[in-house]
Amino acid sequence: MIREITARDLAAWRADSTAAQPLLLDVREDWEVQLASIAGSLHIPMNLIPLRMSELPDDKTIVTVCHHGVRSYQVGLYLANAGFEQVLSLQGGVEAWANDVDPGMAHY
């Protein structure tokens, strides 16, 4: 089991210039990222995570992101089981981000 973070809490964290910033890991497909994404996210599609885990830092918090939070939660569990200790999943995904933080973001 991993913890989830709300879009509002993540936005507040990112706005805090004194806080160590998390890595946002967007695990959606390419076409989804082209429609809507959170600035500064690292995009690695879910199916490529096992092949590209070496690109992920083990010394900072990783927040996994998808459309509604299901895939990102699964990837978060996968990363936690692989030994990453600081993993959170964005509750509600980019849809929650669009609703609660960035109303100008596209919905799909």
Contacts in CASP RR format, 6 or more apart in sequence:
PFRMAT RR
TARGET T0000
AUTHOR 0000-0000-0000
METHOD contacts of the structure
MODEL  1
MIREITARDLAAWRADSTAAQPLLLDVREDWEVQLASIAGSLHIPMNLIP
LRMSELPDDKTIVTVCHHGVRSYQVGLYLANAGFEQVLSLQGGVEAWAND
VDPGMAHY
1 77 0 8 1.000
2 73 0 8 1.000
2 76 0 8 1.000
2 77 0 8 1.000
2 80 0 8 1.000
2 87 0 8 1.000
2 88 0 8 1.000
2 89 0 8 1.000
3 88 0 8 1.000
3 89 0 8 1.000
4 73 0 8 1.000
4 88 0 8 1.000
4 89 0 8 1.000
4 90 0 8 1.000
4 91 0 8 1.000
5 13 0 8 1.000
5 63 0 8 1.000
5 88 0 8 1.000
5 89 0 8 1.000
5 90 0 8 1.000
5 91 0 8 1.000
6 91 0 8 1.000
6 96 0 8 1.000
6 100 0 8 1.000
7 90 0 8 1.000
7 91 0 8 1.000
7 92 0 8 1.000
7 93 0 8 1.000
7 96 0 8 1.000
7 97 0 8 1.000
7 99 0 8 1.000
7 100 0 8 1.000
7 101 0 8 1.000
8 100 0 8 1.000
8 101 0 8 1.000
10 22 0 8 1.000
10 63 0 8 1.000
10 90 0 8 1.000
10 97 0 8 1.000
10 101 0 8 1.000
11 97 0 8 1.000
11 100 0 8 1.000
11 101 0 8 1.000
13 19 0 8 1.000
13 21 0 8 1.000
13 22 0 8 1.000
14 21 0 8 1.000
14 22 0 8 1.000
20 60 0 8 1.000
20 61 0 8 1.000
21 60 0 8 1.000
22 60 0 8 1.000
22 61 0 8 1.000
22 62 0 8 1.000
22 63 0 8 1.000
22 88 0 8 1.000
23 42 0 8 1.000
23 56 0 8 1.000
23 57 0 8 1.000
23 60 0 8 1.000
23 61 0 8 1.000
23 62 0 8 1.000
23 63 0 8 1.000
24 38 0 8 1.000
24 40 0 8 1.000
24 41 0 8 1.000
24 42 0 8 1.000
24 63 0 8 1.000
24 65 0 8 1.000
24 90 0 8 1.000
25 41 0 8 1.000
25 42 0 8 1.000
25 44 0 8 1.000
25 56 0 8 1.000
25 62 0 8 1.000
25 63 0 8 1.000
25 64 0 8 1.000
25 65 0 8 1.000
25 72 0 8 1.000
25 75 0 8 1.000
26 33 0 8 1.000
26 37 0 8 1.000
26 38 0 8 1.000
26 41 0 8 1.000
26 42 0 8 1.000
26 43 0 8 1.000
26 44 0 8 1.000
26 65 0 8 1.000
26 66 0 8 1.000
27 44 0 8 1.000
27 45 0 8 1.000
27 46 0 8 1.000
27 49 0 8 1.000
27 64 0 8 1.000
27 65 0 8 1.000
27 66 0 8 1.000
27 71 0 8 1.000
27 72 0 8 1.000
27 75 0 8 1.000
28 43 0 8 1.000
28 45 0 8 1.000
28 46 0 8 1.000
28 65 0 8 1.000
28 66 0 8 1.000
28 67 0 8 1.000
28 71 0 8 1.000
28 94 0 8 1.000
29 45 0 8 1.000
30 43 0 8 1.000
30 45 0 8 1.000
32 67 0 8 1.000
32 108 0 8 1.000
33 43 0 8 1.000
35 106 0 8 1.000
35 108 0 8 1.000
36 94 0 8 1.000
36 98 0 8 1.000
36 105 0 8 1.000
36 106 0 8 1.000
36 107 0 8 1.000
36 108 0 8 1.000
37 43 0 8 1.000
37 94 0 8 1.000
38 65 0 8 1.000
38 94 0 8 1.000
38 97 0 8 1.000
38 102 0 8 1.000
41 65 0 8 1.000
42 55 0 8 1.000
44 52 0 8 1.000
44 55 0 8 1.000
46 66 0 8 1.000
46 71 0 8 1.000
46 74 0 8 1.000
46 75 0 8 1.000
49 75 0 8 1.000
49 78 0 8 1.000
49 79 0 8 1.000
50 78 0 8 1.000
53 79 0 8 1.000
53 82 0 8 1.000
56 62 0 8 1.000
56 79 0 8 1.000
56 84 0 8 1.000
58 83 0 8 1.000
58 84 0 8 1.000
58 85 0 8 1.000
60 86 0 8 1.000
61 86 0 8 1.000
61 87 0 8 1.000
61 88 0 8 1.000
62 76 0 8 1.000
62 79 0 8 1.000
62 84 0 8 1.000
62 86 0 8 1.000
62 87 0 8 1.000
62 88 0 8 1.000
63 87 0 8 1.000
63 88 0 8 1.000
63 89 0 8 1.000
63 90 0 8 1.000
64 72 0 8 1.000
64 73 0 8 1.000
64 75 0 8 1.000
64 76 0 8 1.000
64 79 0 8 1.000
64 87 0 8 1.000
64 88 0 8 1.000
64 89 0 8 1.000
64 90 0 8 1.000
65 72 0 8 1.000
65 90 0 8 1.000
65 93 0 8 1.000
65 94 0 8 1.000
65 97 0 8 1.000
66 72 0 8 1.000
66 75 0 8 1.000
66 90 0 8 1.000
66 93 0 8 1.000
66 94 0 8 1.000
67 93 0 8 1.000
67 94 0 8 1.000
67 95 0 8 1.000
67 108 0 8 1.000
68 92 0 8 1.000
68 93 0 8 1.000
68 95 0 8 1.000
69 89 0 8 1.000
69 90 0 8 1.000
69 91 0 8 1.000
69 92 0 8 1.000
69 93 0 8 1.000
72 89 0 8 1.000
72 90 0 8 1.000
72 93 0 8 1.000
73 89 0 8 1.000
75 89 0 8 1.000
76 84 0 8 1.000
76 87 0 8 1.000
76 89 0 8 1.000
79 87 0 8 1.000
80 87 0 8 1.000
90 96 0 8 1.000
90 97 0 8 1.000
94 105 0 8 1.000
95 107 0 8 1.000
97 105 0 8 1.000
98 104 0 8 1.000
98 105 0 8 1.000
98 106 0 8 1.000
98 107 0 8 1.000
END
